[in-house]
C-alpha cells in the first residue's frame, strides 16, 4: 500500500509544478494520508479535494488518484499569515476552568 505511480515520474518532479499520484491504499482516508505525506516529502501540497478520484488503470488496477501542486513562496507566506492569525486568536481566548474545578 503506497504511492504506485506519479505523473510525471519521480525523476522529472524538479521541473514540474503539479503531479498526479496514484495510491493503492485500502481506504479513501488512508490514500489521502499517504498522498499528503508524499506531497510533504517532495515539496508539494495535495489539492484540497474532499474525495479522491477512484480510477482503474491497466498497469496497476483500481486505485485512488490525487492531484498535488508545488508549494510556492506565496503559498508558504499565506500559511505563515494564517498560523499567525490562529496564534493571535488563541492568545485572546479566555482560558476555561479545569474540569476538576467544575465538580
Secondary structure by P-SEA (a helix, b strand, c coil): ccccccccccccccccccbbbbbbcccaaaaaaaaaaaaaaaccccccccccbbbbbccccbbbbbbbbbbcaaaaaaaaaaaaaaaaaaaaccccccccccc
